[in-house]
């Protein structure tokens, strides 16, 4: 997997961007403005670089945990968009995406380094 870290980072970054645009445009029915577009590109870059770095350093436990966290984050974002709780579904969906993805990345790295530390001390 290490030899394909760039390709995988690119694919996950682009797919994150596409999911954000589809969620905003098709699910919420809003137009994508320039500032939204820039924010989505930056978020896609962050996600793509994170996945690529995790694969480059061969952190397979972190890769699995972060991948599951991203799936849950996008699922929760779309759920919030569709249910639209008190007219705040768009804000709640975006916040849940950012919070769950950042929590997932930190949890993935912490678990990976704890496992590496335990293996090193045995």
C-alpha positions as CSV (number, residue, x, y, z in Angstrom):
1,X,0.0,0.0,0.0
2,X,2.9,2.3,0.6
3,X,3.7,2.7,-3.1
4,X,0.2,3.9,-3.8
5,X,-0.2,6.4,-1.0
6,X,-0.4,9.4,-3.4
7,X,-3.1,7.9,-5.5
8,X,-5.1,6.9,-2.5
9,X,-4.8,10.3,-1.0
10,X,-5.8,11.9,-4.2
11,X,-8.9,9.7,-4.6
12,X,-10.0,10.2,-1.0
13,X,-9.5,14.0,-1.2
14,X,-11.5,14.2,-4.5
15,X,-14.2,11.9,-3.2
16,X,-14.5,14.0,0.0
17,X,-14.8,17.2,-2.1
18,X,-17.4,15.6,-4.4
19,X,-19.5,14.3,-1.4
20,X,-19.5,17.8,0.1
21,X,-20.6,19.4,-3.2
22,X,-23.3,16.8,-3.8
23,X,-24.5,17.1,-0.3
24,X,-24.8,20.9,-0.5
25,X,-26.1,21.1,-4.1
26,X,-28.3,18.0,-4.5
27,X,-29.5,17.2,-0.9
28,X,-29.9,20.7,0.4
29,X,-30.7,22.3,-2.9
30,X,-28.4,25.3,-2.4
31,X,-26.0,26.8,-4.9
32,X,-22.3,26.3,-4.3
33,X,-20.8,29.7,-3.8
34,X,-17.1,30.5,-4.2
35,X,-16.3,30.5,-0.5
36,X,-18.1,27.1,-0.1
37,X,-16.1,25.8,-3.0
38,X,-12.8,27.0,-1.5
39,X,-13.7,25.5,1.9
40,X,-14.6,22.2,0.3
41,X,-11.3,22.1,-1.6
42,X,-9.3,22.8,1.5
43,X,-11.2,20.1,3.4
44,X,-10.7,17.6,0.6
45,X,-7.0,18.5,0.6
46,X,-6.7,18.0,4.4
47,X,-8.5,14.6,4.2
48,X,-6.4,13.5,1.2
49,X,-3.1,14.5,2.8
50,X,-4.1,12.8,6.0
51,X,-4.9,9.5,4.3
52,X,-1.7,9.7,2.2
53,X,0.4,10.4,5.3
54,X,-1.1,7.6,7.2
55,X,-0.4,5.2,4.4
56,X,3.1,6.6,3.8
57,X,4.1,5.8,7.4
58,X,2.3,2.4,7.2
59,X,-0.1,3.1,10.1
60,X,-2.6,0.5,9.2
61,X,-4.6,0.6,12.4
62,X,-4.9,4.3,12.1
63,X,-5.9,3.9,8.4
64,X,-8.8,1.6,9.4
65,X,-10.1,3.7,12.2
66,X,-9.8,7.0,10.3
67,X,-11.6,5.4,7.3
68,X,-14.4,4.2,9.4
69,X,-14.7,7.6,11.1
70,X,-14.9,9.3,7.7
71,X,-17.7,7.0,6.6
72,X,-19.6,7.7,9.8
73,X,-18.9,11.4,9.5
74,X,-20.3,11.6,5.9
75,X,-23.2,9.4,6.8
76,X,-24.1,11.7,9.7
77,X,-23.7,14.8,7.6
78,X,-26.2,13.4,5.0
79,X,-28.5,12.3,7.8
80,X,-28.5,15.8,9.2
81,X,-29.1,17.3,5.8
82,X,-32.1,15.1,5.1
83,X,-33.8,15.4,8.5
84,X,-33.2,19.2,8.8
85,X,-33.8,19.6,12.5
86,X,-35.5,23.0,13.2
87,X,-34.0,24.4,10.0
88,X,-30.5,23.9,11.2
89,X,-29.7,20.6,9.4
90,X,-27.1,22.2,7.2
91,X,-25.1,23.7,10.0
92,X,-25.4,20.6,12.2
93,X,-24.4,18.4,9.3
94,X,-21.3,20.4,8.5
95,X,-20.3,20.6,12.2
96,X,-20.8,16.9,12.7
97,X,-18.6,16.2,9.7
98,X,-15.8,18.3,10.9
99,X,-16.0,17.1,14.5
100,X,-16.3,13.4,13.8
101,X,-13.5,13.5,11.2
102,X,-11.1,15.4,13.5
103,X,-12.0,13.2,16.4
104,X,-11.5,10.1,14.2
105,X,-8.1,11.2,13.1
106,X,-6.9,11.9,16.6
107,X,-8.4,8.7,18.0
108,X,-6.7,6.7,15.1
109,X,-3.3,8.2,15.7
110,X,-3.5,7.8,19.5
111,X,-4.6,4.1,19.2
112,X,-1.8,3.5,16.6
113,X,0.9,5.0,18.7
114,X,-0.3,3.1,21.9
115,X,-0.2,-0.2,20.0
116,X,3.3,0.7,18.6
117,X,4.5,1.7,22.1
118,X,3.2,-1.6,23.6
119,X,4.8,-3.7,20.9
120,X,8.1,-1.8,21.3
121,X,8.2,-2.4,25.1
122,X,7.5,-6.2,24.9
